[in-house]
Amino acid sequence: MTIKLRTKRPDRVLKQIVEVLKQYDAAHPHAEIEAYRHNSVSVRVRVIDPDFEGTDRVQREDEIWPLLGQLPDETAAEVSLLLLFTPEEAKKSFANAEFDDPIPSIM
């Protein structure tokens, strides 16, 4: 699976984030990963993965944050929203709706 970006020209920080998420993508071929820059200091990331079924939020974060922890601190700090859903959870989540149709940032 390819990681989806909402820009044709990702900046350096977004490229770094995507680069480490490729490790998760390679290990989870059914995962859908998407990332975008919400504003000048904020990157949003969503992972929809059927492999999350039966796991809680902490277990899911325990899989993703070690990857993001490989990033320089200032890069990882720009991840302001990290959504980790099963496909069914994504259908019902208000946070997922905000990810798909974000309220414009004032920054």
Gaussian input, Z-matrix of N, CA and C with variables (Angstrom, degrees):
# hf/3-21g

backbone

0 1
 N
 C     1     B1
 C     2     B2     1     A1
 N     3     B3     2     A2     1     D1
 C     4     B4     3     A3     2     D2
 C     5     B5     4     A4     3     D3
 N     6     B6     5     A5     4     D4
 C     7     B7     6     A6     5     D5
 C     8     B8     7     A7     6     D6
 N     9     B9     8     A8     7     D7
 C    10    B10     9     A9     8     D8
 C    11    B11    10    A10     9     D9
 N    12    B12    11    A11    10    D10
 C    13    B13    12    A12    11    D11
 C    14    B14    13    A13    12    D12
 N    15    B15    14    A14    13    D13
 C    16    B16    15    A15    14    D14
 C    17    B17    16    A16    15    D15
 N    18    B18    17    A17    16    D16
 C    19    B19    18    A18    17    D17
 C    20    B20    19    A19    18    D18
 N    21    B21    20    A20    19    D19
 C    22    B22    21    A21    20    D20
 C    23    B23    22    A22    21    D21
 N    24    B24    23    A23    22    D22
 C    25    B25    24    A24    23    D23
 C    26    B26    25    A25    24    D24
 N    27    B27    26    A26    25    D25
 C    28    B28    27    A27    26    D26
 C    29    B29    28    A28    27    D27
 N    30    B30    29    A29    28    D28
 C    31    B31    30    A30    29    D29
 C    32    B32    31    A31    30    D30
 N    33    B33    32    A32    31    D31
 C    34    B34    33    A33    32    D32
 C    35    B35    34    A34    33    D33
 N    36    B36    35    A35    34    D34
 C    37    B37    36    A36    35    D35
 C    38    B38    37    A37    36    D36
 N    39    B39    38    A38    37    D37
 C    40    B40    39    A39    38    D38
 C    41    B41    40    A40    39    D39
 N    42    B42    41    A41    40    D40
 C    43    B43    42    A42    41    D41
 C    44    B44    43    A43    42    D42
 N    45    B45    44    A44    43    D43
 C    46    B46    45    A45    44    D44
 C    47    B47    46    A46    45    D45
 N    48    B48    47    A47    46    D46
 C    49    B49    48    A48    47    D47
 C    50    B50    49    A49    48    D48
 N    51    B51    50    A50    49    D49
 C    52    B52    51    A51    50    D50
 C    53    B53    52    A52    51    D51
 N    54    B54    53    A53    52    D52
 C    55    B55    54    A54    53    D53
 C    56    B56    55    A55    54    D54
 N    57    B57    56    A56    55    D55
 C    58    B58    57    A57    56    D56
 C    59    B59    58    A58    57    D57
 N    60    B60    59    A59    58    D58
 C    61    B61    60    A60    59    D59
 C    62    B62    61    A61    60    D60
 N    63    B63    62    A62    61    D61
 C    64    B64    63    A63    62    D62
 C    65    B65    64    A64    63    D63
 N    66    B66    65    A65    64    D64
 C    67    B67    66    A66    65    D65
 C    68    B68    67    A67    66    D66
 N    69    B69    68    A68    67    D67
 C    70    B70    69    A69    68    D68
 C    71    B71    70    A70    69    D69
 N    72    B72    71    A71    70    D70
 C    73    B73    72    A72    71    D71
 C    74    B74    73    A73    72    D72
 N    75    B75    74    A74    73    D73
 C    76    B76    75    A75    74    D74
 C    77    B77    76    A76    75    D75
 N    78    B78    77    A77    76    D76
 C    79    B79    78    A78    77    D77
 C    80    B80    79    A79    78    D78
 N    81    B81    80    A80    79    D79
 C    82    B82    81    A81    80    D80
 C    83    B83    82    A82    81    D81
 N    84    B84    83    A83    82    D82
 C    85    B85    84    A84    83    D83
 C    86    B86    85    A85    84    D84
 N    87    B87    86    A86    85    D85
 C    88    B88    87    A87    86    D86
 C    89    B89    88    A88    87    D87
 N    90    B90    89    A89    88    D88
 C    91    B91    90    A90    89    D89
 C    92    B92    91    A91    90    D90
 N    93    B93    92    A92    91    D91
 C    94    B94    93    A93    92    D92
 C    95    B95    94    A94    93    D93
 N    96    B96    95    A95    94    D94
 C    97    B97    96    A96    95    D95
 C    98    B98    97    A97    96    D96
 N    99    B99    98    A98    97    D97
 C   100   B100    99    A99    98    D98
 C   101   B101   100   A100    99    D99
 N   102   B102   101   A101   100   D100
 C   103   B103   102   A102   101   D101
 C   104   B104   103   A103   102   D102
 N   105   B105   104   A104   103   D103
 C   106   B106   105   A105   104   D104
 C   107   B107   106   A106   105   D105
 N   108   B108   107   A107   106   D106
 C   109   B109   108   A108   107   D107
 C   110   B110   109   A109   108   D108
 N   111   B111   110   A110   109   D109
 C   112   B112   111   A111   110   D110
 C   113   B113   112   A112   111   D111
 N   114   B114   113   A113   112   D112
 C   115   B115   114   A114   113   D113
 C   116   B116   115   A115   114   D114
 N   117   B117   116   A116   115   D115
 C   118   B118   117   A117   116   D116
 C   119   B119   118   A118   117   D117
 N   120   B120   119   A119   118   D118
 C   121   B121   120   A120   119   D119
 C   122   B122   121   A121   120   D120
 N   123   B123   122   A122   121   D121
 C   124   B124   123   A123   122   D122
 C   125   B125   124   A124   123   D123
 N   126   B126   125   A125   124   D124
 C   127   B127   126   A126   125   D125
 C   128   B128   127   A127   126   D126
 N   129   B129   128   A128   127   D127
 C   130   B130   129   A129   128   D128
 C   131   B131   130   A130   129   D129
 N   132   B132   131   A131   130   D130
 C   133   B133   132   A132   131   D131
 C   134   B134   133   A133   132   D132
 N   135   B135   134   A134   133   D133
 C   136   B136   135   A135   134   D134
 C   137   B137   136   A136   135   D135
 N   138   B138   137   A137   136   D136
 C   139   B139   138   A138   137   D137
 C   140   B140   139   A139   138   D138
 N   141   B141   140   A140   139   D139
 C   142   B142   141   A141   140   D140
 C   143   B143   142   A142   141   D141
 N   144   B144   143   A143   142   D142
 C   145   B145   144   A144   143   D143
 C   146   B146   145   A145   144   D144
 N   147   B147   146   A146   145   D145
 C   148   B148   147   A147   146   D146
 C   149   B149   148   A148   147   D147
 N   150   B150   149   A149   148   D148
 C   151   B151   150   A150   149   D149
 C   152   B152   151   A151   150   D150
 N   153   B153   152   A152   151   D151
 C   154   B154   153   A153   152   D152
 C   155   B155   154   A154   153   D153
 N   156   B156   155   A155   154   D154
 C   157   B157   156   A156   155   D155
 C   158   B158   157   A157   156   D156
 N   159   B159   158   A158   157   D157
 C   160   B160   159   A159   158   D158
 C   161   B161   160   A160   159   D159
 N   162   B162   161   A161   160   D160
 C   163   B163   162   A162   161   D161
 C   164   B164   163   A163   162   D162
 N   165   B165   164   A164   163   D163
 C   166   B166   165   A165   164   D164
 C   167   B167   166   A166   165   D165
 N   168   B168   167   A167   166   D166
 C   169   B169   168   A168   167   D167
 C   170   B170   169   A169   168   D168
 N   171   B171   170   A170   169   D169
 C   172   B172   171   A171   170   D170
 C   173   B173   172   A172   171   D171
 N   174   B174   173   A173   172   D172
 C   175   B175   174   A174   173   D173
 C   176   B176   175   A175   174   D174
 N   177   B177   176   A176   175   D175
 C   178   B178   177   A177   176   D176
 C   179   B179   178   A178   177   D177
 N   180   B180   179   A179   178   D178
 C   181   B181   180   A180   179   D179
 C   182   B182   181   A181   180   D180
 N   183   B183   182   A182   181   D181
 C   184   B184   183   A183   182   D182
 C   185   B185   184   A184   183   D183
 N   186   B186   185   A185   184   D184
 C   187   B187   186   A186   185   D185
 C   188   B188   187   A187   186   D186
 N   189   B189   188   A188   187   D187
 C   190   B190   189   A189   188   D188
 C   191   B191   190   A190   189   D189
 N   192   B192   191   A191   190   D190
 C   193   B193   192   A192   191   D191
 C   194   B194   193   A193   192   D192
 N   195   B195   194   A194   193   D193
 C   196   B196   195   A195   194   D194
 C   197   B197   196   A196   195   D195
 N   198   B198   197   A197   196   D196
 C   199   B199   198   A198   197   D197
 C   200   B200   199   A199   198   D198
 N   201   B201   200   A200   199   D199
 C   202   B202   201   A201   200   D200
 C   203   B203   202   A202   201   D201
 N   204   B204   203   A203   202   D202
 C   205   B205   204   A204   203   D203
 C   206   B206   205   A205   204   D204
 N   207   B207   206   A206   205   D205
 C   208   B208   207   A207   206   D206
 C   209   B209   208   A208   207   D207
 N   210   B210   209   A209   208   D208
 C   211   B211   210   A210   209   D209
 C   212   B212   211   A211   210   D210
 N   213   B213   212   A212   211   D211
 C   214   B214   213   A213   212   D212
 C   215   B215   214   A214   213   D213
 N   216   B216   215   A215   214   D214
 C   217   B217   216   A216   215   D215
 C   218   B218   217   A217   216   D216
 N   219   B219   218   A218   217   D217
 C   220   B220   219   A219   218   D218
 C   221   B221   220   A220   219   D219
 N   222   B222   221   A221   220   D220
 C   223   B223   222   A222   221   D221
 C   224   B224   223   A223   222   D222
 N   225   B225   224   A224   223   D223
 C   226   B226   225   A225   224   D224
 C   227   B227   226   A226   225   D225
 N   228   B228   227   A227   226   D226
 C   229   B229   228   A228   227   D227
 C   230   B230   229   A229   228   D228
 N   231   B231   230   A230   229   D229
 C   232   B232   231   A231   230   D230
 C   233   B233   232   A232   231   D231
 N   234   B234   233   A233   232   D232
 C   235   B235   234   A234   233   D233
 C   236   B236   235   A235   234   D234
 N   237   B237   236   A236   235   D235
 C   238   B238   237   A237   236   D236
 C   239   B239   238   A238   237   D237
 N   240   B240   239   A239   238   D238
 C   241   B241   240   A240   239   D239
 C   242   B242   241   A241   240   D240
 N   243   B243   242   A242   241   D241
 C   244   B244   243   A243   242   D242
 C   245   B245   244   A244   243   D243
 N   246   B246   245   A245   244   D244
 C   247   B247   246   A246   245   D245
 C   248   B248   247   A247   246   D246
 N   249   B249   248   A248   247   D247
 C   250   B250   249   A249   248   D248
 C   251   B251   250   A250   249   D249
 N   252   B252   251   A251   250   D250
 C   253   B253   252   A252   251   D251
 C   254   B254   253   A253   252   D252
 N   255   B255   254   A254   253   D253
 C   256   B256   255   A255   254   D254
 C   257   B257   256   A256   255   D255
 N   258   B258   257   A257   256   D256
 C   259   B259   258   A258   257   D257
 C   260   B260   259   A259   258   D258
 N   261   B261   260   A260   259   D259
 C   262   B262   261   A261   260   D260
 C   263   B263   262   A262   261   D261
 N   264   B264   263   A263   262   D262
 C   265   B265   264   A264   263   D263
 C   266   B266   265   A265   264   D264
 N   267   B267   266   A266   265   D265
 C   268   B268   267   A267   266   D266
 C   269   B269   268   A268   267   D267
 N   270   B270   269   A269   268   D268
 C   271   B271   270   A270   269   D269
 C   272   B272   271   A271   270   D270
 N   273   B273   272   A272   271   D271
 C   274   B274   273   A273   272   D272
 C   275   B275   274   A274   273   D273
 N   276   B276   275   A275   274   D274
 C   277   B277   276   A276   275   D275
 C   278   B278   277   A277   276   D276
 N   279   B279   278   A278   277   D277
 C   280   B280   279   A279   278   D278
 C   281   B281   280   A280   279   D279
 N   282   B282   281   A281   280   D280
 C   283   B283   282   A282   281   D281
 C   284   B284   283   A283   282   D282
 N   285   B285   284   A284   283   D283
 C   286   B286   285   A285   284   D284
 C   287   B287   286   A286   285   D285
 N   288   B288   287   A287   286   D286
 C   289   B289   288   A288   287   D287
 C   290   B290   289   A289   288   D288
 N   291   B291   290   A290   289   D289
 C   292   B292   291   A291   290   D290
 C   293   B293   292   A292   291   D291
 N   294   B294   293   A293   292   D292
 C   295   B295   294   A294   293   D293
 C   296   B296   295   A295   294   D294
 N   297   B297   296   A296   295   D295
 C   298   B298   297   A297   296   D296
 C   299   B299   298   A298   297   D297
 N   300   B300   299   A299   298   D298
 C   301   B301   300   A300   299   D299
 C   302   B302   301   A301   300   D300
 N   303   B303   302   A302   301   D301
 C   304   B304   303   A303   302   D302
 C   305   B305   304   A304   303   D303
 N   306   B306   305   A305   304   D304
 C   307   B307   306   A306   305   D305
 C   308   B308   307   A307   306   D306
 N   309   B309   308   A308   307   D307
 C   310   B310   309   A309   308   D308
 C   311   B311   310   A310   309   D309
 N   312   B312   311   A311   310   D310
 C   313   B313   312   A312   311   D311
 C   314   B314   313   A313   312   D312
 N   315   B315   314   A314   313   D313
 C   316   B316   315   A315   314   D314
 C   317   B317   316   A316   315   D315
 N   318   B318   317   A317   316   D316
 C   319   B319   318   A318   317   D317
 C   320   B320   319   A319   318   D318

   B1=1.4426
   B2=1.5278
   B3=1.2727
   B4=1.4546
   B5=1.5182
   B6=1.3036
   B7=1.4532
   B8=1.5235
   B9=1.3117
   B10=1.4538
   B11=1.5250
   B12=1.3206
   B13=1.4582
   B14=1.5177
   B15=1.3078
   B16=1.4644
   B17=1.5151
   B18=1.2849
   B19=1.4550
   B20=1.5182
   B21=1.2945
   B22=1.4632
   B23=1.5211
   B24=1.3374
   B25=1.4628
   B26=1.5297
   B27=1.3243
   B28=1.4704
   B29=1.5280
   B30=1.3146
   B31=1.4589
   B32=1.5321
   B33=1.3127
   B34=1.4638
   B35=1.5240
   B36=1.3116
   B37=1.4702
   B38=1.5224
   B39=1.3024
   B40=1.4612
   B41=1.5321
   B42=1.3130
   B43=1.4677
   B44=1.5304
   B45=1.3316
   B46=1.4591
   B47=1.5250
   B48=1.3125
   B49=1.4676
   B50=1.5229
   B51=1.3131
   B52=1.4641
   B53=1.5275
   B54=1.3047
   B55=1.4684
   B56=1.5287
   B57=1.3424
   B58=1.4618
   B59=1.5335
   B60=1.3255
   B61=1.4667
   B62=1.5298
   B63=1.3066
   B64=1.4707
   B65=1.5272
   B66=1.3250
   B67=1.4645
   B68=1.5327
   B69=1.3143
   B70=1.4641
   B71=1.5219
   B72=1.2983
   B73=1.4614
   B74=1.5292
   B75=1.3101
   B76=1.4667
   B77=1.5248
   B78=1.3277
   B79=1.4698
   B80=1.5324
   B81=1.3221
   B82=1.4721
   B83=1.5320
   B84=1.3200
   B85=1.4659
   B86=1.5244
   B87=1.3271
   B88=1.4632
   B89=1.5278
   B90=1.3087
   B91=1.4613
   B92=1.5203
   B93=1.3214
   B94=1.4599
   B95=1.5205
   B96=1.3164
   B97=1.4580
   B98=1.5243
   B99=1.3166
   B100=1.4581
   B101=1.5160
   B102=1.3203
   B103=1.4600
   B104=1.5154
   B105=1.3227
   B106=1.4616
   B107=1.5186
   B108=1.3198
   B109=1.4632
   B110=1.5251
   B111=1.3458
   B112=1.4611
   B113=1.5221
   B114=1.3114
   B115=1.4686
   B116=1.5268
   B117=1.3109
   B118=1.4633
   B119=1.5252
   B120=1.3307
   B121=1.4593
   B122=1.5256
   B123=1.3182
   B124=1.4545
   B125=1.5309
   B126=1.3362
   B127=1.4616
   B128=1.5203
   B129=1.3176
   B130=1.4586
   B131=1.5240
   B132=1.3364
   B133=1.4636
   B134=1.5285
   B135=1.3288
   B136=1.4651
   B137=1.5189
   B138=1.3313
   B139=1.4587
   B140=1.5263
   B141=1.3170
   B142=1.4609
   B143=1.5219
   B144=1.3307
   B145=1.4556
   B146=1.5296
   B147=1.3266
   B148=1.4634
   B149=1.5295
   B150=1.3254
   B151=1.4680
   B152=1.5296
   B153=1.3326
   B154=1.4578
   B155=1.5294
   B156=1.3099
   B157=1.4682
   B158=1.5259
   B159=1.3184
   B160=1.4627
   B161=1.5148
   B162=1.3323
   B163=1.4633
   B164=1.5186
   B165=1.3183
   B166=1.4578
   B167=1.5264
   B168=1.3141
   B169=1.4663
   B170=1.5388
   B171=1.3188
   B172=1.4670
   B173=1.5253
   B174=1.3152
   B175=1.4664
   B176=1.5334
   B177=1.3151
   B178=1.4675
   B179=1.5276
   B180=1.3345
   B181=1.4659
   B182=1.5234
   B183=1.3344
   B184=1.4592
   B185=1.5226
   B186=1.2997
   B187=1.4673
   B188=1.5201
   B189=1.3316
   B190=1.4654
   B191=1.5223
   B192=1.3343
   B193=1.4649
   B194=1.5265
   B195=1.3304
   B196=1.4694
   B197=1.5343
   B198=1.3167
   B199=1.4691
   B200=1.5208
   B201=1.3319
   B202=1.4643
   B203=1.5262
   B204=1.3232
   B205=1.4611
   B206=1.5200
   B207=1.3171
   B208=1.4647
   B209=1.5331
   B210=1.3186
   B211=1.4650
   B212=1.5215
   B213=1.3318
   B214=1.4681
   B215=1.5335
   B216=1.3176
   B217=1.4592
   B218=1.5278
   B219=1.3233
   B220=1.4632
   B221=1.5345
   B222=1.3110
   B223=1.4664
   B224=1.5252
   B225=1.3195
   B226=1.4676
   B227=1.5210
   B228=1.3142
   B229=1.4655
   B230=1.5263
   B231=1.3006
   B232=1.4658
   B233=1.5212
   B234=1.3237
   B235=1.4679
   B236=1.5276
   B237=1.3171
   B238=1.4653
   B239=1.5240
   B240=1.3173
   B241=1.4559
   B242=1.5163
   B243=1.3207
   B244=1.4586
   B245=1.5187
   B246=1.3104
   B247=1.4634
   B248=1.5137
   B249=1.3244
   B250=1.4640
   B251=1.5281
   B252=1.3254
   B253=1.4602
   B254=1.5197
   B255=1.3325
   B256=1.4646
   B257=1.5306
   B258=1.3208
   B259=1.4658
   B260=1.5319
   B261=1.3182
   B262=1.4665
   B263=1.5255
   B264=1.3218
   B265=1.4643
   B266=1.5251
   B267=1.3170
   B268=1.4630
   B269=1.5277
   B270=1.3164
   B271=1.4692
   B272=1.5272
   B273=1.3354
   B274=1.4611
   B275=1.5279
   B276=1.3014
   B277=1.4577
   B278=1.5336
   B279=1.3406
   B280=1.4630
   B281=1.5228
   B282=1.3223
   B283=1.4630
   B284=1.5194
   B285=1.3170
   B286=1.4547
   B287=1.5289
   B288=1.3236
   B289=1.4647
   B290=1.5279
   B291=1.3255
   B292=1.4686
   B293=1.5289
   B294=1.3109
   B295=1.4618
   B296=1.5380
   B297=1.3293
   B298=1.4652
   B299=1.5163
   B300=1.3310
   B301=1.4587
   B302=1.5269
   B303=1.3393
   B304=1.4636
   B305=1.5197
   B306=1.3174
   B307=1.4549
   B308=1.5278
   B309=1.3261
   B310=1.4696
   B311=1.5270
   B312=1.3197
   B313=1.4605
   B314=1.5114
   B315=1.3325
   B316=1.4570
   B317=1.5196
   B318=1.3144
   B319=1.4802
   B320=1.5015
   A1=108.94
   A2=116.25
   A3=121.43
   A4=109.76
   A5=116.01
   A6=120.78
   A7=107.72
   A8=116.04
   A9=121.63
   A10=110.35
   A11=115.40
   A12=122.09
   A13=108.72
   A14=116.69
   A15=120.95
   A16=112.26
   A17=117.01
   A18=120.85
   A19=108.91
   A20=115.32
   A21=119.27
   A22=111.23
   A23=116.31
   A24=121.31
   A25=110.57
   A26=116.68
   A27=118.06
   A28=111.12
   A29=115.56
   A30=119.83
   A31=110.01
   A32=116.09
   A33=122.19
   A34=112.07
   A35=117.23
   A36=121.24
   A37=110.45
   A38=117.30
   A39=120.68
   A40=110.53
   A41=117.56
   A42=121.12
   A43=110.97
   A44=117.09
   A45=120.76
   A46=111.03
   A47=116.69
   A48=121.17
   A49=109.95
   A50=116.48
   A51=120.95
   A52=110.56
   A53=116.38
   A54=119.92
   A55=111.49
   A56=118.14
   A57=118.89
   A58=111.54
   A59=117.21
   A60=119.75
   A61=112.24
   A62=117.33
   A63=120.61
   A64=111.28
   A65=116.76
   A66=120.51
   A67=110.42
   A68=116.64
   A69=120.34
   A70=109.57
   A71=116.19
   A72=122.32
   A73=111.21
   A74=116.93
   A75=120.90
   A76=111.77
   A77=116.56
   A78=120.86
   A79=112.88
   A80=116.84
   A81=122.01
   A82=109.07
   A83=117.21
   A84=120.35
   A85=114.99
   A86=118.93
   A87=120.67
   A88=112.52
   A89=116.44
   A90=120.69
   A91=110.56
   A92=115.30
   A93=122.31
   A94=106.44
   A95=116.32
   A96=121.27
   A97=107.85
   A98=114.78
   A99=120.33
   A100=109.03
   A101=116.38
   A102=121.33
   A103=109.38
   A104=114.78
   A105=119.41
   A106=109.89
   A107=114.08
   A108=120.49
   A109=107.02
   A110=115.31
   A111=120.51
   A112=111.21
   A113=116.14
   A114=121.47
   A115=107.88
   A116=117.20
   A117=120.13
   A118=114.55
   A119=118.18
   A120=120.88
   A121=113.00
   A122=117.11
   A123=119.93
   A124=111.98
   A125=114.61
   A126=122.00
   A127=107.18
   A128=115.53
   A129=121.35
   A130=109.30
   A131=115.30
   A132=121.28
   A133=108.00
   A134=115.14
   A135=120.20
   A136=108.63
   A137=114.71
   A138=121.72
   A139=106.61
   A140=115.63
   A141=121.58
   A142=105.69
   A143=115.30
   A144=119.29
   A145=110.51
   A146=117.49
   A147=119.01
   A148=112.26
   A149=117.95
   A150=121.41
   A151=112.10
   A152=118.76
   A153=121.89
   A154=112.10
   A155=117.41
   A156=120.99
   A157=109.88
   A158=115.37
   A159=120.58
   A160=114.88
   A161=117.45
   A162=120.32
   A163=109.23
   A164=116.55
   A165=119.67
   A166=110.30
   A167=115.40
   A168=121.78
   A169=111.50
   A170=116.68
   A171=120.42
   A172=110.44
   A173=117.76
   A174=120.73
   A175=110.90
   A176=116.41
   A177=120.14
   A178=110.80
   A179=115.24
   A180=118.89
   A181=111.25
   A182=116.71
   A183=120.35
   A184=111.98
   A185=117.85
   A186=121.26
   A187=112.28
   A188=117.07
   A189=121.03
   A190=113.40
   A191=117.61
   A192=118.91
   A193=114.78
   A194=120.83
   A195=117.55
   A196=112.33
   A197=116.40
   A198=119.39
   A199=110.11
   A200=115.68
   A201=119.28
   A202=110.95
   A203=116.99
   A204=121.48
   A205=113.76
   A206=116.92
   A207=121.17
   A208=111.75
   A209=115.45
   A210=121.04
   A211=110.73
   A212=116.81
   A213=118.13
   A214=108.97
   A215=116.99
   A216=121.47
   A217=112.57
   A218=117.11
   A219=120.15
   A220=111.82
   A221=117.12
   A222=120.98
   A223=110.06
   A224=117.41
   A225=120.89
   A226=111.20
   A227=117.65
   A228=121.58
   A229=112.18
   A230=117.39
   A231=120.25
   A232=112.84
   A233=118.14
   A234=120.43
   A235=106.80
   A236=115.24
   A237=120.37
   A238=112.81
   A239=116.63
   A240=121.04
   A241=107.73
   A242=115.67
   A243=122.22
   A244=107.22
   A245=116.21
   A246=122.19
   A247=109.10
   A248=116.04
   A249=122.42
   A250=107.60
   A251=116.43
   A252=121.71
   A253=112.41
   A254=114.39
   A255=119.69
   A256=105.50
   A257=118.74
   A258=119.48
   A259=112.92
   A260=118.15
   A261=120.72
   A262=111.79
   A263=117.14
   A264=120.70
   A265=110.90
   A266=116.12
   A267=120.56
   A268=111.39
   A269=117.12
   A270=121.06
   A271=112.38
   A272=117.81
   A273=122.15
   A274=113.95
   A275=118.44
   A276=121.68
   A277=113.27
   A278=115.25
   A279=119.80
   A280=110.46
   A281=117.35
   A282=120.80
   A283=110.35
   A284=116.79
   A285=120.30
   A286=110.69
   A287=116.35
   A288=120.29
   A289=109.92
   A290=117.53
   A291=121.27
   A292=110.62
   A293=117.09
   A294=120.80
   A295=109.60
   A296=116.26
   A297=121.13
   A298=112.80
   A299=116.85
   A300=121.36
   A301=108.48
   A302=116.78
   A303=120.22
   A304=113.94
   A305=114.03
   A306=120.07
   A307=106.09
   A308=118.02
   A309=119.03
   A310=111.61
   A311=114.46
   A312=121.68
   A313=109.18
   A314=117.02
   A315=120.61
   A316=111.47
   A317=117.51
   A318=121.18
   A319=110.43
   D1=148.66
   D2=177.80
   D3=-101.13
   D4=145.48
   D5=176.36
   D6=-80.08
   D7=127.69
   D8=-176.32
   D9=-90.06
   D10=132.40
   D11=175.22
   D12=-116.83
   D13=148.43
   D14=179.83
   D15=-96.18
   D16=23.74
   D17=178.45
   D18=-144.54
   D19=148.83
   D20=176.78
   D21=-84.61
   D22=-19.43
   D23=-179.48
   D24=-127.56
   D25=79.55
   D26=179.25
   D27=-66.74
   D28=143.42
   D29=177.49
   D30=-78.08
   D31=176.28
   D32=-176.38
   D33=-57.68
   D34=-44.74
   D35=-177.87
   D36=-64.36
   D37=-47.32
   D38=179.87
   D39=-61.80
   D40=-39.37
   D41=177.25
   D42=-62.17
   D43=-41.51
   D44=179.57
   D45=-64.14
   D46=-42.07
   D47=179.73
   D48=-63.33
   D49=-46.27
   D50=179.60
   D51=-62.59
   D52=-38.82
   D53=-178.32
   D54=-59.35
   D55=-43.56
   D56=179.91
   D57=-74.44
   D58=-29.78
   D59=178.24
   D60=-70.52
   D61=-16.75
   D62=176.19
   D63=-61.12
   D64=-28.43
   D65=177.55
   D66=-64.96
   D67=-42.80
   D68=177.34
   D69=-66.87
   D70=-43.62
   D71=179.94
   D72=-57.32
   D73=-42.37
   D74=-179.35
   D75=-66.36
   D76=-34.61
   D77=-177.88
   D78=-85.12
   D79=-13.99
   D80=-176.36
   D81=-132.40
   D82=80.21
   D83=-172.86
   D84=-64.57
   D85=-16.01
   D86=179.54
   D87=-95.89
   D88=-1.36
   D89=179.92
   D90=-73.56
   D91=144.91
   D92=171.45
   D93=-111.77
   D94=119.20
   D95=-177.08
   D96=-118.41
   D97=132.72
   D98=178.92
   D99=-138.58
   D100=143.83
   D101=178.99
   D102=-144.50
   D103=148.17
   D104=174.68
   D105=-156.08
   D106=157.70
   D107=175.79
   D108=-86.35
   D109=121.91
   D110=179.66
   D111=-84.79
   D112=-38.31
   D113=174.74
   D114=-157.18
   D115=-170.08
   D116=-172.39
   D117=-65.52
   D118=-16.27
   D119=-178.77
   D120=-127.54
   D121=15.86
   D122=-171.67
   D123=-141.32
   D124=126.02
   D125=174.06
   D126=-118.08
   D127=135.85
   D128=178.01
   D129=-109.61
   D130=139.31
   D131=-178.07
   D132=-131.54
   D133=137.36
   D134=175.15
   D135=-131.59
   D136=133.63
   D137=174.56
   D138=-123.21
   D139=118.91
   D140=174.52
   D141=-110.85
   D142=116.27
   D143=-172.29
   D144=-142.83
   D145=122.52
   D146=176.63
   D147=-61.92
   D148=-20.62
   D149=177.83
   D150=-67.54
   D151=-14.46
   D152=176.50
   D153=-74.50
   D154=-12.97
   D155=-179.51
   D156=-54.25
   D157=128.76
   D158=178.46
   D159=84.24
   D160=3.32
   D161=178.15
   D162=-113.32
   D163=152.80
   D164=177.63
   D165=-94.52
   D166=177.47
   D167=-176.15
   D168=-58.59
   D169=-41.62
   D170=-178.69
   D171=-63.38
   D172=-44.96
   D173=179.19
   D174=-61.95
   D175=-39.80
   D176=179.36
   D177=-65.29
   D178=-44.96
   D179=178.86
   D180=-64.83
   D181=-32.87
   D182=177.84
   D183=-64.03
   D184=-20.57
   D185=176.01
   D186=-86.19
   D187=-34.40
   D188=-173.52
   D189=-91.36
   D190=-44.08
   D191=-174.31
   D192=-63.75
   D193=-32.20
   D194=174.30
   D195=-60.04
   D196=-32.54
   D197=176.26
   D198=-69.12
   D199=-48.85
   D200=179.23
   D201=-65.05
   D202=-26.46
   D203=177.27
   D204=-66.65
   D205=-14.60
   D206=175.98
   D207=-74.94
   D208=-14.91
   D209=-177.70
   D210=-79.34
   D211=156.92
   D212=170.31
   D213=-58.20
   D214=147.88
   D215=-176.29
   D216=-53.90
   D217=-42.66
   D218=-177.77
   D219=-67.36
   D220=-26.84
   D221=176.85
   D222=-77.09
   D223=-49.39
   D224=179.09
   D225=-60.42
   D226=-32.74
   D227=-179.21
   D228=-65.28
   D229=-19.73
   D230=179.38
   D231=-79.51
   D232=-9.49
   D233=175.50
   D234=-77.15
   D235=99.77
   D236=-175.35
   D237=-96.24
   D238=-18.07
   D239=178.57
   D240=-142.05
   D241=124.25
   D242=177.98
   D243=-128.48
   D244=107.54
   D245=-179.37
   D246=-103.44
   D247=128.61
   D248=-177.16
   D249=-128.33
   D250=100.58
   D251=-172.76
   D252=-124.94
   D253=154.58
   D254=160.86
   D255=-80.83
   D256=163.96
   D257=177.56
   D258=-56.81
   D259=-38.96
   D260=179.90
   D261=-67.85
   D262=-40.69
   D263=178.74
   D264=-63.70
   D265=-38.26
   D266=-178.76
   D267=-61.14
   D268=-34.47
   D269=-179.25
   D270=-65.82
   D271=-25.97
   D272=-173.08
   D273=-105.81
   D274=-6.22
   D275=-169.23
   D276=-87.85
   D277=130.08
   D278=173.78
   D279=-67.56
   D280=-35.49
   D281=177.90
   D282=-62.89
   D283=-36.79
   D284=177.62
   D285=-65.76
   D286=-38.99
   D287=177.32
   D288=-62.98
   D289=-40.66
   D290=177.37
   D291=-64.65
   D292=-36.81
   D293=178.20
   D294=-63.41
   D295=-44.07
   D296=-178.30
   D297=-71.11
   D298=-35.22
   D299=-176.94
   D300=-135.17
   D301=74.11
   D302=-171.78
   D303=-68.93
   D304=144.66
   D305=170.29
   D306=-69.05
   D307=130.40
   D308=-177.29
   D309=-58.46
   D310=141.34
   D311=178.25
   D312=-80.37
   D313=146.47
   D314=176.01
   D315=-89.30
   D316=-1.75
   D317=179.88
   D318=-87.63

